[in-house]
Amino acid sequence: MKLIKVLALALITYGASAQSFKVPTKSPLQTIKQEFALSSVEIEYSRPSARGRKIFGDLEAYGKLWRTGANAQTLITFGEDVKVNGTPLKAGKYTILSVIGKDEWKIRFCTPETSVFNFKEANVIATVSAKPVNVDFHWETFTILFGAQTDTSLEVNMIWENTMVPFTITTEIDEKVMANINKVMSSDTRPYLAAASYYLDNGKDLKKALEWANKAVEQQPDAFWVTHTKAKIQAKLGDKKGAMETAKLSLSQAKAASNQDYVALNEKLMATLK
């Protein structure tokens, strides 16, 4: 009986030790997330390292279906409908698999349960082509990075060894934003500055933008960023005199707030109005 108790205690101790024992993984997991358009893009993948090995064309052979990382499948989640290199994809989660080529990669967006081990063509939702680019430095660990971004486009770069493979995500937001603006502008709490800025940045009705900017100034008369936006709209409308007066006001407000960024922005705007 005593022996049984000792053995049981030993097993419990071993189990606890095994659960607490941890070593660094060879291909650590990384999750990256980028706010984009009206939602976000998230990528979850594992990061293998070269460790002295030649990667593309050797360890990962040309023409081979690659998991685009290591361990479990690489997953990408789109918060809204997008296009990848011009190919449409609905909002949702996808596995990224890649067919490696010396001059061209085929990037396959598959159902999320798909991996290199259970791959079926029927699970491919979309395939896009991407051109690999040689880089003049050695990138030891496979990395996926978000690159250049606008309101409607986002570059994704996959880098390993001496190769970078970029692809571009795009989306259309104008119809959604305009619908949102029309909706909120009929409510009690109206985001005048945000609406005016969107109209200014996207070449919409500038007279309406100025009307909203004036309302925003009424709400926040001492806010230098609001008066600066109004000045830019006036300048776009060709009202140089009015824009100069508003820019001078914004400049004095920015100086009072010790905001050198807006001091510089107003001085730059005023220089174009002389």
N, C-alpha and C positions, 0 to 999 in steps of 0.2 A: 504493500500500500504506500509506504514511504517512497519507494522507487518510482511509482506511478506519479506521485505528486511532484517529485524532482523533475521527471521527464516533461510533465505538463508545464511546469514553470520554465523549463529550458526552451520549449517550443514557443511559449508566449513571448519570452525575451527575444528570441531569434526573429519572430514575426515583427515585433516592434522595431528592432534594429534594422530589418530589411526595409521597412516602410520609411524610416528616417534617413536611410543611406541614399545619397544622391551624388552623381558625378555630372560634369558638363556634357551636354549632348553634342555630337559631332556636327549636327545640322540644326541649329537652334531655330525655334519658331519665331516669326515676326508678324505682327499685324499692323498695317498702315491704313490710315483713314484720312480722306481729304474732303472737306466741304466743297461741293461743286454744284453750280447752277442753283437749283432749288432744293437739293438734297445732298447726297454724298456718294463717294466711291470708297469701298473698303477692300483691301487685299490681304489675305492670310496665306502665308507660305513659309517653307523652311529653307534655311540658307546653308547649303553645302559649301565647303572650301576646296580650292584646287589642291593644296598640299603637295605641290611639286608635280602634279599630274597634268598632262595635256588634256584639255576638256573637249572642245568642239572638234569633231572629225576624228576623235580617238575614244576617250571615255564615253562621250555621248556621240555616237556615230551619225554621220549625215544620213538623212532619210529615216532615222529612228524616231518613234513617238516618245517624247520625253515628258515627264511630269511637271516640268518647268519649276524645278526646285528639288526637294528631297522628302523622304518620309511620306506623310499623307498628301493628298492632292492639294494643289494650289487653288484657292477659291477667290473669286472676285464677286462683289455685290454692288449692283447699281441701284441707286435709290429712285431712279426714274428711267423712262425709256431713253435710250441713247443710240448712237451709231459709233462703231469702232472701225476706223479707217473707211468710213462710208457705209459699212454694213449694219443694218438695224438689229438691235437687241432690246427685248423688253426688260423692264425693271425686274430685278430678281438676282438670285445667286447662281453662279456658273463655276464649273471646274475649267481651269486653263490647262490645256495640253498643247505641246508644240512639236511640229515636225521640223527638225533642224535641217537647214540647207546652207551650203557655202555662200550662195548668193541670194537666197530667199528663204524665209521661214513661213510656215503655215501655222498660224495660231488658231487653235480650235476651242471654241466656247461650248462646253458640254453640260448636260444635266449634272447637278451638284454631287450625285452619288457616283459619277463616272470616275474611273482611275485608269492608269495604264494596264492594270491587271484584269479589269472587266470591260475594257473598251469595246464599244459597238458603234458602227457608223450611225445607227439609228438614234444614238444619244447625242450626236453632234447637232447643236442648234445653229451655229454659224462658224464659218472658217474665213479668216482674213489673212491677207499676205502682208508681210513686213520685211523690210530690207535691213539686214545686219550691217553695222558700221564698225570698222576697225578703229580702235582707240589706241593712242600712243603711250598707254600706261597699263600696268598689270593690276587687275581688280581681283584680289584673292578670293573673296567670298561673294557668292551669287547674291545680287541685290536688285530689288525692284524699287524704283524711285518715281515719285510724281515730279514732273518737270513744269515747263511753261504752261500758264493757265490764263484763260480769259473767262468772261461770263458764261460762254457757251462751248469752250474747248479745254481739254486737259490732256497733256502729254504724259505718257507712261514710258519709262525707260527700264529695260531689263539688261543688267550688266553682269558679265562674268569673264574672267581671264582678260582677253584683249578685244572682246566683242560687246557691242551695245545694240540692242534691238528695240527700237522705239515704235510705239503705236499711239494713235490719237483718238480720244473719246470726245464726241461732240453731242450736243443736244439742242433742241429748240425750246426756248422759254418765253419768247415775246408774247405769244397768245395767252399763256398762263399768267404772266405778270400783268398784262393789260386787263385780263378778267379780274385778277386780284385787286388791281387799282380801282377799277370800276365798282367793285364790291365794297372795299373799305372806304371809298370816298362818299358812299351813301350812308355810312355809319356815323355814330356820334363822335368817335375818336378817330381822327383822320391824320394819317402820316404824311403831312404836306411836304416835308423836306425829302423824304424817300421818293415820293411820287415825282416831285419836281426834278430831282437828280436823275431818275430813270429816264424821264422825257428828254432831259438835256443830253445825257450820255448816248441816247439811242436815236436822236434826231426826230423826236416826235413834235407835237404841237407846242412850240416855244412860248406862244402867248398864254396857253394854259399852264405851262411850266412856270411862267413868271407870276401868274395869278396865285399858284400854290406857294411859290417862294415868298410872296408878300404875306400870305397867311402864316407861313412858317416863321417869318421875321416877327410878326405880331405875337406869336406864341413864345418866341425866344429872342427878344430884341437885342440882347447883349451877346448872343452866340456868334462869334466871329466866323465859324464854319458855315453858318446859315447865310449870313450876309455875303460871304464870299461866293456861295453858290448862286445867290441872286445876281451878283455882279457878273458872273460868267454867263448867265442867261441873258442879261441885258446886252452884254458884248456880242453874243451870238445873234441877237435881234438887230444889231447895228446901232444900238443906243449907246454910243461911246461916252457921251456926257454923263448919262445916268449911271453907266457902268463904272466910270471913274469916281463919281461921288460915293457909290456904294462900296467900291474897293477901298477908298480912303477910310471909310467908316470901319470896314472889316480890318484894315491895317491897324488902326488905332486900338480896336478891341483886342486884336492879337498881341499887340505890344503890351497892353495893360495886363493881359493874361500870361505874359512872358512865353508865348508860343512862337518860337522862331520859325517853325515850319510854315505856319500861315503868314507870318511876316514876309517870308521869301515868296510864297505863292502870290500874295497880293502885289508885291513889288514887281514880280514878273508879269502879272496881268496888267498892271498899270502901264508898264513899259510898252505894251502892245496897243494901248489906247491913245497914245500921244500922236 
